[in-house]
Amino acid sequence: MAVNRSAEPPTASAAQMPAAATPAVLSVSPASGASAGGTTVTITGTGFTGATAVRFGATPTPSFTVLSDTQITATTPLGTGTVQVTVTTPSGTSNQFVTFSYVATPAPVLTSVVPASGPSSGGTAVTLTGSGFTGASAVRFGGVSASFVVNSATQITATAPAGSGTVQVTVVGPGGTSNGVPFTYTTASVPVLTSVTPSSGPAAGGTTVTLTGTGLATTSAVRFGATAATSFTVVSDTHVTAVAPAGTGTVQVTVTTPGGTSNGVSYTYSVTPALSGVSPNQGPTSGGNAVTLTGTNLTGTTAVTFGTTPATSFTVLSPTQISAVVPASTAGPVDITVTTPGGSSTLPSAYFYVSTPVLTGVAPPSGPLSGGNSVTLTGVHLVEATAVRFGATAATGFTVVSDTQITAVVPAGAAGPVDVTVTTAGGTSNGVSYTYLAAPVVTTVVPNQGPTAGGTTLTLTGTGFAQATQVRLGTDPAGFTIVSDHHIVVDALPGAAGSVAVTVTSPGGTSAPQTYTRVASPGI
């Protein structure tokens, strides 16, 4: 707020008020800048409230702002050498020797303008190359200012304004105005691009692409972003082939002709893929199973091979995962290779083709309905067994003895034959027959008694005799002949007088006992 001051003497009360302190400058940041002026500095000190002037040497700043009693921002005027910075308020002028040094800044130097021509309607994106571009305040085509972006101290991108003929392009910086480089406005039509094929390639470059569009016959440059193509060939007014330079990310491909620079079409530099795993890592020689490949940079995958054979099919699930259907091959390990526009990645010997197991026998070939008995399976390619089944029922347990032998504990089952199979990563084997047998049943023993001297022939009637392995009279095994599944002829053994149990045993179990009685001869 402005304060009006009169020439009248102060009143008694005012005369008694203490005078404000003289301002003091303690520091200036930054402490140096271009001799052309225009540097924004922060002055730190005390007593800045009501400041009326800020000077660099004897020259007042073109503008300043009092932020607080201890801080002012100011714009440096033109100057040279090292000068004292002072702040003036109604209480006086600071006298601390805090300095600001003017640094001679050379004018920017312009070495090239690419492209060097464009349509008279303007709009051409051009790249200015040179030095001293930091702090550039203007880019002019002739006397017309252009919109621009300072990319670095050596590069500016600018959009050509409308114009005609040949004009000088200049850059204005803190040190002055650069030399001029010619830019020619043409009346030819601007080329138009519609596509680039392929639209991606490795970061190392080297991919040959085909550009399609119109007005391409007089192409003088092809660029991928700001980088010139390694080489290019004009095929026709609608086609140009070009070799992509090295690069990163997604860039705009443009074509330049005397008519100007075309619109851009996107081209993506793909990073090299890296495979890290496959799950599962083995399967049958017949193929057809699905596996999941993991890694990085898998987007855009164009091929997956197992050894030299392409996958039956594949789907890119994400940048880190691919699902592939394995092709058929011979037993053994193979490399897996993934190819993308960014290159290829191979996992050596990462997937194993496993032969389908083959069973040749099961011993014994039958057993009780309750299971629990052990059998030995023989065959080939059994070492990778993951399951043993009796019909549809998994074995109670199994042990892989070797590539040709497995022992398994039979589960319970219904009477009759079932196929026993072995499953590995190579698939499921053929079946070999195993029969669940009910325990034999003895219904009659004829005759049911005989002399203690033995020698009597007994006929047993019942069921389940066909697989009989033993007949006992009491605890003693007796000779027997299987007549049919319902009849067995048994040789009675000599023994002490009295009753004994007659039982029949088969792989299905042991029958319930029937009684046979030995009778002593009279007089004994």
C-alpha positions, 0 to 999 in steps of 0.5 A, a space after each residue: 500500500 502506498 504511503 503519502 508523506 508530507 513536508 510538515 514536521 512529525 508530531 510529537 508521538 510520531 517523533 517518538 517512534 523508532 526509525 526503521 532499520 536500513 535494509 541489509 543484503 546477505 546473499 544473491 542466488 544465483 550469483 552469476 548470469 548472462 551479460 544480456 541480463 534476464 536472469 531471475 535471482 533471489 535476494 536474501 537479507 533483512 529490512 526489505 519491506 517497502 523496497 523502492 529499488 534494486 540495483 546491480 551496480 548502478 543499474 536498476 533491475 527492470 523488475 522485482 518483487 518483495 516476497 517478505 521482509 527477508 526476500 526479494 526476487 529480481 530480474 537482472 539488467 544488462 551488465 558486465 563484470 562483477 557488481 554490487 547488489 543493493 536494495 533501497 527502502 525509505 530507510 536507506 540503501 543496503 551497503 553489504 558487499 554482496 556481488 553478482 557476476 556477469 558472464 559473457 554468453 556467446 550467441 547460439 550457433 546453428 549448423 543444420 536444419 532438417 528437413 531443409 524444405 517444406 510446404 508453403 502452408 507451414 507445419 513441417 517439423 524440423 530439427 535444428 542442430 548446433 550449440 548454445 541453445 540453452 535459454 533460447 527465447 525465439 526461433 525465426 523463419 525469416 522474420 516469422 517466429 516459430 513454435 519450438 521446444 529446446 531438447 538440449 543445448 545442441 538440439 531444438 525441434 521447431 514447427 515451420 510457420 507458413 512462408 514462401 521462397 527461401 528464408 534464413 532460420 535463426 535462433 535467439 538466445 541470451 547471447 544474441 542471435 545465431 547465424 542463419 541456415 536456409 529453409 526453402 518453402 515449396 509448392 509441391 504437395 506434402 507426402 502422406 503415409 498410411 502404413 509401415 510394415 512390419 510396424 516393429 523391430 529390434 532395438 538394434 535396428 536393421 529391420 527392412 520396412 515397407 512404407 505405403 502412402 502417396 507422393 513418395 516418388 521424390 523422397 529425400 529422407 526417411 526418419 524414425 523419430 529424429 533418426 535417419 533411416 540406415 538406408 531407403 529405396 524409392 520403389 514407386 510413388 506409393 511405396 518406399 522400403 527403408 532399413 530401420 536404425 537403432 532406437 527405443 520405444 515407439 517413434 513416428 516414421 516420416 518421409 520428406 520430399 520437396 513438398 514437405 514432411 509427411 504425417 508420422 506412422 508408429 513404429 515400435 522398437 521391441 526389446 529382446 525376449 527372455 525365456 525363463 521357464 516352461 511348465 510342465 517341462 515334459 510330455 508325450 512324444 505324440 504332443 498335443 499337451 499344453 505348456 506355459 512358457 514364462 519370461 519377459 518381453 514376450 508381447 508380439 511373439 511371432 513364433 514358438 518352436 520345440 527343437 526345430 518344430 513349430 508349436 501346434 499353436 500358441 497364445 500370448 497371455 501377457 508380456 511374461 507368459 505364453 500358452 503353447 500346444 506342444 508338437 509331436 517329436 521323438 523321445 528326448 530333450 529339445 530346446 524351446 525358442 520364442 521369437 518376437 520382433 525384438 529377437 529370439 530367446 532359447 531355453 536349451 534342453 528345456 522340454 523332454 519328450 517322454 515315450 509312452 509306457 508299455 506294459 507286458 504283464 502283471 503277476 500274479 494276474 488275480 487276487 481277492 476282492 478286498 485288494 491289499 495284495 502286491 503285484 509286479 508290473 513289467 514293461 518298458 518306459 515305466 521309470 516316470 510313472 505318476 499313476 497306476 490304475 486297476 480299471 478306474 481305481 488308483 493303486 493303493 500304492 506303488 513303487 517304481 523299481 526300474 524302467 521295466 518294473 513296478 510293484 503295486 498294491 492292489 485296491 479293492 474291486 468288484 469280481 471280474 477282470 480289469 485293465 491295469 495301466 501305468 501313466 507317465 508324462 509320456 501318456 498312459 500305457 496299454 492295459 494288462 488284465 488283472 482279475 478280481 476273484 471272490 473267495 471259493 465257497 465249499 458247499 458239500 464234502 462227499 463222503 464227509 467221513 472216512 478211515 483214519 488210514 486215509 486213502 478215501 477220495 473226496 469230492 468237493 462241490 461249490 464255486 470259485 474252484 477254477 483258480 484253486 491253489 490249495 486244499 487243506 484237511 485241517 492244517 495239512 495240505 492235501 493233493 487235489 484235482 480241479 474238475 471244474 469251477 464247481 468240483 474238486 477231487 481231493 485225496 483224504 490224508 491219514 490222521 487221528 480220529 475226529 473232525 477236521 476243517 476242509 478249506 479251499 484257497 485261491 487268489 480270491 481267498 480261502 473258503 469257509 470250512 466244511 467238516 470231514 470226520 476220520 473214523 477209527 476202524 472197529 477193534 482199534 
